[in-house]
Amino acid sequence: RRSCISHTPLYTLARRDRFDGMIVPRDVLKPYSVEVFERDLQEAIDCWKADQVRAVWLNIPIECGYLLAVASKFGFACHNAKRDTVAVYRWLAATEDKVPPYCSHIVGVGGIVLRNNDSAPPEILLVQEKYTSPSRKGLWKLPTGTVEAGEDLSDAIVREVTEETGILARTLRLCCFRQIHGFAFGCSDLHFVFLMQAESDNITLDPEELIGCCWMPLEEFLHSSQS
């Protein structure tokens, strides 16, 4: 590699990714002032271009938000943000920008949790959400939730059912899924519904999430106007 920068860590501390891009870790940027960052970033960009780097990523710590204006001045665009870091990038190659947009979908799960009793018709586990639109307040619905990063769909619904209702249940099969657009944060939403078998009976409602939870006869649920 060229040693065209002798005073800045941006070039030497950045790591190359598998797409011939360079990633500058967040800790590299913490000590920077605006003036030094502006000077070093320009010199680093010149070297990256000479090395035919396709794209450059800067992971800017939230406490160094003042560096965002400098990055924007040099053509960097915001790509995504987490709790403590804003990721900005600039496409350097002469070709069309090939960087995909950040995650476009939220993934959710729901559970049809059934309890079978030899002496009674099957019952379904239902909840009433604490935070919902006025038109849906008080409606009985399936337990649902959002899949966490790195979590399998089936594990997510088992966790959500237990967290919200205290009921232990296992998944039997995936029943269906649906997709809608314009959901939270402008993202599309994929929602997967599992058939589940209850393995416990006693409900422990989470008051932070729910205002109601019950076992309802399945036939009653299917014909109810409040579900």
ChimeraX attribute file (.defattr): number of C-alpha atoms within 10 A of each C-alpha:
attribute: neighborCount
match mode: 1-to-1
recipient: residues
	/A:1	7
	/A:2	10
	/A:3	8
	/A:4	12
	/A:5	15
	/A:6	8
	/A:7	10
	/A:8	16
	/A:9	15
	/A:10	22
	/A:11	25
	/A:12	15
	/A:13	13
	/A:14	18
	/A:15	16
	/A:16	14
	/A:17	13
	/A:18	7
	/A:19	11
	/A:20	14
	/A:21	21
	/A:22	22
	/A:23	20
	/A:24	21
	/A:25	18
	/A:26	17
	/A:27	10
	/A:28	16
	/A:29	18
	/A:30	14
	/A:31	9
	/A:32	14
	/A:33	12
	/A:34	13
	/A:35	10
	/A:36	11
	/A:37	18
	/A:38	17
	/A:39	12
	/A:40	18
	/A:41	18
	/A:42	13
	/A:43	17
	/A:44	19
	/A:45	19
	/A:46	15
	/A:47	18
	/A:48	20
	/A:49	15
	/A:50	10
	/A:51	12
	/A:52	13
	/A:53	19
	/A:54	20
	/A:55	23
	/A:56	23
	/A:57	22
	/A:58	25
	/A:59	20
	/A:60	25
	/A:61	23
	/A:62	17
	/A:63	10
	/A:64	18
	/A:65	12
	/A:66	14
	/A:67	21
	/A:68	21
	/A:69	12
	/A:70	17
	/A:71	21
	/A:72	14
	/A:73	11
	/A:74	14
	/A:75	12
	/A:76	19
	/A:77	17
	/A:78	16
	/A:79	16
	/A:80	14
	/A:81	15
	/A:82	9
	/A:83	7
	/A:84	12
	/A:85	17
	/A:86	19
	/A:87	21
	/A:88	20
	/A:89	22
	/A:90	22
	/A:91	19
	/A:92	19
	/A:93	15
	/A:94	9
	/A:95	8
	/A:96	8
	/A:97	12
	/A:98	11
	/A:99	13
	/A:100	8
	/A:101	8
	/A:102	10
	/A:103	10
	/A:104	12
	/A:105	18
	/A:106	18
	/A:107	16
	/A:108	20
	/A:109	23
	/A:110	28
	/A:111	29
	/A:112	24
	/A:113	26
	/A:114	21
	/A:115	22
	/A:116	13
	/A:117	9
	/A:118	6
	/A:119	6
	/A:120	9
	/A:121	12
	/A:122	15
	/A:123	20
	/A:124	23
	/A:125	27
	/A:126	23
	/A:127	24
	/A:128	21
	/A:129	24
	/A:130	15
	/A:131	12
	/A:132	11
	/A:133	9
	/A:134	7
	/A:135	7
	/A:136	14
	/A:137	14
	/A:138	18
	/A:139	16
	/A:140	21
	/A:141	20
	/A:142	20
	/A:143	24
	/A:144	21
	/A:145	19
	/A:146	17
	/A:147	20
	/A:148	13
	/A:149	7
	/A:150	7
	/A:151	10
	/A:152	10
	/A:153	21
	/A:154	21
	/A:155	14
	/A:156	19
	/A:157	28
	/A:158	21
	/A:159	17
	/A:160	20
	/A:161	26
	/A:162	17
	/A:163	16
	/A:164	22
	/A:165	23
	/A:166	17
	/A:167	21
	/A:168	19
	/A:169	22
	/A:170	18
	/A:171	17
	/A:172	13
	/A:173	12
	/A:174	16
	/A:175	13
	/A:176	11
	/A:177	13
	/A:178	10
	/A:179	13
	/A:180	11
	/A:181	12
	/A:182	10
	/A:183	13
	/A:184	10
	/A:185	9
	/A:186	11
	/A:187	14
	/A:188	17
	/A:189	18
	/A:190	17
	/A:191	20
	/A:192	20
	/A:193	22
	/A:194	22
	/A:195	17
	/A:196	26
	/A:197	19
	/A:198	19
	/A:199	14
	/A:200	11
	/A:201	13
	/A:202	12
	/A:203	16
	/A:204	14
	/A:205	19
	/A:206	16
	/A:207	12
	/A:208	10
	/A:209	15
	/A:210	17
	/A:211	15
	/A:212	17
	/A:213	21
	/A:214	17
	/A:215	18
	/A:216	18
	/A:217	16
	/A:218	16
	/A:219	12
	/A:220	12
	/A:221	18
	/A:222	11
	/A:223	9
	/A:224	11
	/A:225	9
	/A:226	12
	/A:227	16
